[in-house]
Amino acid sequence: MMKVQIVLLSVFSFIALAACDRAPDAGTQAQGASAHTLHYLTWSDYVSPELIREFERAHGAKVIVDTFGSNEELLAKLQGGGSGYDVTVPSDFMVSIMAAQGLLAELDAAAVPNLASLEAQLQHLAFDPSHRYSVPYLWGTVGIGYDSDVVTSPPDSWAVLWDDRYRGRISMLNDQREVFGAVLRLMGQSMNTTDPLVIEAAKQKLIAQKPLVKTYASDNYAQLLASGDVVLAQGWGGPVARAMADRPSIRYVVPKEGGTIWADCLVVLRSSTRKALAMTFVNYLIDARVAAATSERLLFAVSNREARAFVKQDVLENSAIYPPVELIPRLEWMTDVGKAMRLYDRAWTELKMQ
Amino acid sequence: MMAPSAIARKARKEADGNATAWLLAPGVLWTVFFCLLPLSVIFLVSCATRGTYGGIVWDFSLDNYRDLLHALYGRIFGQSLLLASLTTIICLAMGFPLAYYIARLSPRRQAVWLVLVMVPFWTNFLVRTYAWIFILRTEGLMNTVLLKLGLISAPIEILYSNTAVVLGLVYGYLPFMILPLYAAIERVDRSLIEAAWDLYADRWSVFRRVLVPLTKPGIVAGCVLVFIPSLGAFITPDLLGGARSMMVGNLIQHEYLIARDWPLGSALSMVLMALVMGAMIWYFRAQSAADGKRRAS
């Protein structure tokens, strides 16, 4: 019996030790491999391998790219601490959450000179007014992608998603904040409302819309548009722009009631052990020429206004990629709604169970 | 004073005891560290509160469970139970004849068929589910072929419905039904079936009164292996159901990954586990009661 206890005890302490050891171990291991290894955690399909290689050559560094699928997943990955990552790309609202949790390092403005050439609408935003922690990188809007062969009168309002003529040929994002955002704008409300009555009214409108909706999809709506399975899709501009290559009749519009503006922002993590190199990397990614190449490859707008000079004309003029200037005042940033999240949650679940 | 042989026996007993402890240790430790401990953590989290930024605040209450009393969640659990039961029944109805057929083949052919049953596992489940989208969608493979053959005049809209969800679940979990059934049927002594024929049992009686009782462990194992993962499925309802409705797996995933509401997600997980556990305990109780009665009579 004694022996069993000893065994149990020693195994337990071994596991406990191993657990304690893990975090610093990950750090030293990465350092040991090379003093110039950078761990970049980004969205899937969000880097251009040639540009990464170019950075590696120029700085004698190695960049290891890992991916995440959503802001929430990113937060979960980092909250454990000691993740071993140096640079990542949270969206606007997540920057404020990560900063509040003390996960982000302060940027050294001298190391990121390209900060000076940010587009006007991306400067001093509410989630990080003085760019203490973050630099906007890729940005865009949420609007409606549609097939102009079928939807012949160009839609200008979110109301088109309630048009019975397109029953069963509409897709909405599988994202509660964006779906509620669209209907809230249609109702003339802020998409960040925390008023239970307004959220309830929005839910009723969405329930009325549901019979027309073929699917709630965040990943494959561009394919659905390109294949003709749907003719109206709520979506981010970039994927809609990609669908245009497959089906030239596809168009993109941000309705007159306005829509979401978003920006994925580069940040350096506080736990990074190579902050100087990390900031050099951040500065490299938003360099005008590098950003322009990224923009053409990924079909998203980049934050450096000087990059526009290098971006191909057809990309620059595509409103799904570069939102027209006159649109900017009608766009709204999504913010964390705190406790009201449960209201949205409940309403979203009720919508799904209709 | 003990006799020398008694001392030796005692020593051997002690050694056996030690060996037992050593052999059990890995399994016990595994269960404690990777099952009981995480489960306790989930339970603790389920009694906590969501922080402003989605973290966990440790003020304990049963509010999350109280929130789950809302009829909405009852409907989600109800729908999940329905879809999982349907999946299990269809898998059983399809799997039993196939398993029976395979079990009656020559060993060589059995091996070929079993490999064929397992081949789908060589490809990732997500990829295979995407393949179903291409088969089922409006302008997909199924509709194109059926339209060309003139069997239908308008495309069948099956994708993004609960029918597609059940189809996907049956497709995904059918092997889990076939394999235990095959193992059970293969072990059945054929002479017992011949004896039943000799005693003038008709086909149905042979099946119901000989084959089913003898293969019951396989049937139960297959049903459990299909029912439980179907109940918690979330990829299939999202992709093939078009996220138009929710199964409890989607709800849990939503609470953890989208709403960042770990406490509510944990409470949901606990309720789901309790339901499954309750159903299993009820089943085995009923089973042993029935067995006891049979033995007594």
Interface residues (C-beta under 8 A of the other chain):
Chain A: K3 V4 V7 L8 V11 I15 S70 E72 E73 L75 A76 Q79 I97 A100 Q101 G168 N174 D175 Q176 K210 V213 K214 T215 Y216 A217 N220 S227 G228 D229 D336 G338 K339 M341 R342 D345 R346 W348 T349 E350 K352 M353
Chain B: N18 A21 W22 A25 L29 F33 R50 T52 Y53 G54 G55 H70 L72 R75 I76 Q79 I133 R137 T138 E139 E157 Y160 D238 G242 A243 R244 S245 M246 N250 L251 H254 E255 L257 I258 A259 R260 D261 L264
